[in-house]
Amino acid sequence: MRFTTTLAAATAIALTTTTVFAGGVAPVIIEPVEVMEAPATSSVKPAYIVLGVLAALLIASQLDDEDEDEDEDDVATGPEAPGIGF
């Protein structure tokens, strides 16, 4: 019985000391709340920009392929090509 009484007293003292130190005597400092404005959005959706870049790359690759096809027809190849002598 004596152990139970001591344990109950120790628990009561522990609980009261933690509630005493939970708050303080200093005044409460409330910091002002900063309001963040939403960033300005552009009038063009990013998907259209990506689509435009992909279309430009596709067109550029097709133009480059046509130039290589024309150059291959004009250039003579093989041992009969003039100016090539190794």
Backbone as CSV, one residue per row, in Angstrom:
resi,resn,N_x,N_y,N_z,CA_x,CA_y,CA_z,C_x,C_y,C_z
1,MET,0.822,-1.185,0.000,0.000,0.000,0.000,0.869,1.253,0.000
2,ARG,1.955,1.161,0.727,2.836,2.314,0.813,3.442,2.617,-0.558
3,PHE,3.789,1.591,-1.328,4.362,1.786,-2.660,3.363,2.470,-3.594
4,THR,2.092,2.087,-3.521,1.053,2.674,-4.355,0.864,4.146,-4.010
5,THR,0.900,4.479,-2.757,0.750,5.872,-2.339,1.934,6.699,-2.837
6,THR,3.131,6.175,-2.725,4.325,6.886,-3.189,4.289,7.065,-4.700
7,LEU,3.873,6.042,-5.406,3.775,6.116,-6.860,2.725,7.142,-7.293
8,ALA,1.592,7.177,-6.621,0.538,8.142,-6.935,1.004,9.558,-6.640
9,ALA,1.730,9.771,-5.576,2.246,11.094,-5.243,3.292,11.545,-6.261
10,ALA,4.167,10.635,-6.665,5.199,10.974,-7.656,4.565,11.320,-8.995
11,THR,3.530,10.593,-9.367,2.831,10.874,-10.622,2.139,12.224,-10.560
12,ALA,1.514,12.536,-9.470,0.831,13.825,-9.321,1.826,14.973,-9.380
13,ILE,2.959,14.827,-8.745,3.982,15.889,-8.768,4.540,16.047,-10.178
14,ALA,4.778,14.941,-10.875,5.313,15.013,-12.235,4.337,15.708,-13.179
15,LEU,3.060,15.400,-13.050,2.058,16.018,-13.920,1.892,17.503,-13.628
16,THR,1.932,17.894,-12.383,1.755,19.306,-12.058,2.974,20.119,-12.467
17,THR,4.166,19.558,-12.380,5.346,20.335,-12.787,5.379,20.524,-14.296
18,THR,4.933,19.554,-15.059,4.940,19.742,-16.514,3.891,20.748,-16.945
19,THR,2.755,20.811,-16.268,1.750,21.800,-16.635,2.158,23.182,-16.175
20,VAL,2.936,23.281,-15.129,3.408,24.589,-14.675,4.376,25.169,-15.684
21,PHE,5.255,24.340,-16.231,6.253,24.845,-17.170,5.748,24.897,-18.607
22,ALA,4.542,24.444,-18.857,4.011,24.449,-20.214,3.820,25.870,-20.717
23,GLY,3.385,26.748,-19.857,3.201,28.140,-20.230,4.249,28.979,-19.531
24,GLY,4.355,30.211,-19.889,5.313,31.078,-19.229,4.663,32.373,-18.811
25,VAL,5.428,33.191,-18.118,4.912,34.479,-17.690,5.186,35.555,-18.724
26,ALA,5.991,35.252,-19.723,6.293,36.227,-20.768,5.040,36.436,-21.624
27,PRO,4.866,37.657,-22.139,3.697,37.898,-22.995,3.816,37.089,-24.298
28,VAL,2.689,36.731,-24.839,2.642,35.938,-26.065,2.996,36.835,-27.249
29,ILE,3.926,36.387,-28.072,4.332,37.139,-29.253,3.653,36.503,-30.464
30,ILE,2.840,37.288,-31.119,2.145,36.807,-32.306,2.797,37.464,-33.510
31,GLU,3.372,36.639,-34.369,4.028,37.164,-35.557,2.985,37.449,-36.630
32,PRO,3.209,38.517,-37.419,2.238,38.814,-38.475,2.261,37.738,-39.564
33,VAL,1.123,37.507,-40.145,0.986,36.496,-41.186,1.305,37.141,-42.530
34,GLU,2.226,36.543,-43.266,2.567,37.063,-44.582,1.641,36.455,-45.619
35,VAL,1.062,37.308,-46.423,0.148,36.846,-47.465,0.927,36.791,-48.768
36,MET,0.996,35.596,-49.351,1.707,35.418,-50.612,0.716,35.591,-51.757
37,GLU,1.087,36.429,-52.709,0.244,36.609,-53.882,0.548,35.504,-54.876
38,ALA,-0.460,35.111,-55.600,-0.268,34.074,-56.617,0.585,34.639,-57.742
39,PRO,1.534,33.858,-58.269,2.360,34.355,-59.362,1.516,34.613,-60.602
40,ALA,1.945,35.590,-61.357,1.216,35.929,-62.570,1.367,34.799,-63.582
41,THR,0.268,34.419,-64.174,0.311,33.344,-65.155,0.414,33.942,-66.555
42,SER,1.035,33.208,-67.440,1.165,33.683,-68.810,-0.122,33.391,-69.577
43,SER,-0.268,34.061,-70.697,-1.476,33.861,-71.484,-1.380,32.618,-72.364
44,VAL,-0.167,32.057,-72.513,0.035,30.872,-73.340,0.261,29.676,-72.433
45,LYS,-0.443,28.607,-72.697,-0.275,27.396,-71.898,1.055,26.732,-72.248
46,PRO,1.733,26.145,-71.263,3.016,25.498,-71.528,2.916,24.342,-72.525
47,ALA,1.777,23.709,-72.616,1.626,22.600,-73.563,1.759,23.088,-75.000
48,TYR,1.266,24.292,-75.284,1.391,24.834,-76.630,2.845,25.161,-76.959
49,ILE,3.611,25.598,-75.978,5.026,25.898,-76.203,5.780,24.608,-76.526
50,VAL,5.522,23.559,-75.757,6.180,22.275,-76.010,5.785,21.748,-77.385
51,LEU,4.527,21.860,-77.751,4.049,21.408,-79.050,4.728,22.195,-80.176
52,GLY,4.880,23.496,-79.996,5.546,24.325,-81.006,7.008,23.959,-81.172
53,VAL,7.700,23.694,-80.066,9.115,23.305,-80.142,9.255,21.956,-80.842
54,LEU,8.379,21.008,-80.507,8.433,19.702,-81.163,8.148,19.816,-82.660
55,ALA,7.201,20.655,-83.034,6.892,20.853,-84.450,8.077,21.486,-85.170
56,ALA,8.733,22.462,-84.538,9.905,23.099,-85.153,11.043,22.101,-85.326
57,LEU,11.253,21.236,-84.333,12.299,20.218,-84.453,11.975,19.218,-85.555
58,LEU,10.724,18.841,-85.686,10.316,17.907,-86.727,10.518,18.519,-88.113
59,ILE,10.134,19.766,-88.273,10.313,20.448,-89.558,11.795,20.595,-89.874
60,ALA,12.599,20.960,-88.875,14.037,21.121,-89.096,14.684,19.791,-89.467
61,SER,14.248,18.702,-88.867,14.840,17.406,-89.208,14.456,16.987,-90.624
62,GLN,13.256,17.308,-91.067,12.847,16.969,-92.426,13.578,17.813,-93.455
63,LEU,13.801,19.080,-93.160,14.556,19.935,-94.070,15.992,19.463,-94.179
64,ASP,16.566,19.021,-93.076,17.937,18.544,-93.069,18.055,17.263,-93.889
65,ASP,17.078,16.380,-93.821,17.103,15.142,-94.595,17.015,15.422,-96.099
66,GLU,16.230,16.395,-96.502,16.103,16.727,-97.918,17.411,17.273,-98.464
67,ASP,18.125,18.070,-97.674,19.403,18.616,-98.111,20.427,17.500,-98.300
68,GLU,20.437,16.509,-97.440,21.386,15.410,-97.561,21.073,14.563,-98.790
69,ASP,19.790,14.369,-99.105,19.421,13.585,-100.276,19.881,14.279,-101.553
70,GLU,19.743,15.597,-101.642,20.162,16.344,-102.821,21.681,16.326,-102.956
71,ASP,22.400,16.433,-101.833,23.857,16.436,-101.877,24.401,15.087,-102.318
72,GLU,23.770,14.019,-101.957,24.239,12.691,-102.335,24.107,12.463,-103.831
73,ASP,23.109,13.061,-104.478,22.932,12.900,-105.914,23.992,13.670,-106.693
74,ASP,24.441,14.792,-106.191,25.396,15.644,-106.889,26.831,15.164,-106.738
75,VAL,27.176,14.480,-105.689,28.542,14.083,-105.404,28.835,12.753,-106.087
76,ALA,29.951,12.713,-106.822,30.358,11.472,-107.456,31.093,10.625,-106.436
77,THR,30.815,9.355,-106.434,31.450,8.470,-105.473,32.155,7.352,-106.206
78,GLY,33.058,6.733,-105.523,33.740,5.580,-106.105,35.119,5.972,-106.629
79,PRO,35.796,5.018,-107.275,37.167,5.260,-107.737,37.247,6.245,-108.901
80,GLU,36.127,6.466,-109.637,36.157,7.387,-110.759,35.963,8.835,-110.369
81,ALA,35.847,9.124,-109.071,35.661,10.497,-108.622,36.947,11.280,-108.867
82,PRO,36.846,12.445,-109.493,38.042,13.225,-109.790,38.613,13.859,-108.519
83,GLY,39.923,13.940,-108.444,40.586,14.624,-107.346,40.820,13.761,-106.124
84,ILE,40.408,12.524,-106.171,40.645,11.661,-105.012,41.698,10.650,-105.404
85,GLY,42.868,10.746,-104.803,43.915,9.790,-105.093,44.701,9.496,-103.838
86,PHE,44.463,8.367,-103.256,45.172,8.007,-102.036,46.275,7.086,-102.340
